[in-house]
Amino acid sequence: MPRLFPFLEQRNLFRGGLLWLLIVVYTPVFCYLFWGSLYWASWTNMLGISLIMFVFNAMDAFFLQWLAQQIGVYFPHPHQSALRLSSMISLFVGINFFLGQQLMYALGATQWFGYSYKPAQAPWVLAAMTCMNILLAGISEGVYAFTQWRIHQEELEALEHQQLQMQLEEVKQQVNPHFLFNSLNSLSVLIADNPRQAERFVDEMATVYRYLLQAGQMSMPGGGLVTLEAELRFLQAYSYLLDTRYGSAISLEVNVCEAARTQYLPVLTLQTLVDNAIKHNVVLAQQPLSIQIRANSPTLLRVSNSLQKRSVTIPLNRAGLSMLMARYRLLQGESVQVLVEDQRYIVELPLLQAV
């Protein structure tokens, strides 16, 4: 259904109420400015003139409110308040200068309730209209700013709810039964075939699970940031477990400058992205999955993988990447970019300063 009367929606009742109050207050003022003492000459004059000006002011005010909403569409951001306000004042004053003049000419031609056009009264009428327009523009901008603040608060509440979900997800990741089963299965094979490699496997597995347990303790709001160096050390141990399981089916390349290693990012970021690549792509020795982790500056981390999607749909937990993006928004309002270039799936993450 088209929104022909958006000012009647519940979210605009506050603004609509202010408009009606403004119309009621300004109606007798304009009646006197147009008709002078004739406005008080009789009850018939007062009621008739009031009705004419009330209808004109109501139509004008709600048209200008609609116009203010359109200006808000073109300048939606909080920092564009000056642009919105100046645009509204300019348009409101210009439109009402024209409408005010036309109304005076029309009333002069019809001579309703004894009205006669006097050029000397025009400046007073237009000055009153200008004051009304400035007040209306201020009300529109104030309500718009309040609405944007309320939307921002609702988004913060939604992000806090997502943060709680992320904490639960991280607890699940601490001891992933599927990953634990695969690790123990690989270990059982190594014990029989290569005891020395099995010993190292146990050491790396202990490193991985120690990090996962520590990550669970850092997942409270405002925390959960670690250095990229710490994440890379964890990934080295984690990749050893993956190499043992997949062998040459996975190729992991890390190229990170020294300046980037001291910057921060959410804990378990690299594991989330590596797991995301493995889960959604074919991993075979004859079709190796290439994963690259690169940072050429201390501000941006780029994680990419070759795009070789599975031909069979498998039920997967797709919350990892979306939760990572929500964590970035919650921590510092930063955004994560996802791109597809040259048959590679790329995730670009800002590296953060310590908070």
Disulfide bonds with the S-S distance in Angstrom:
none
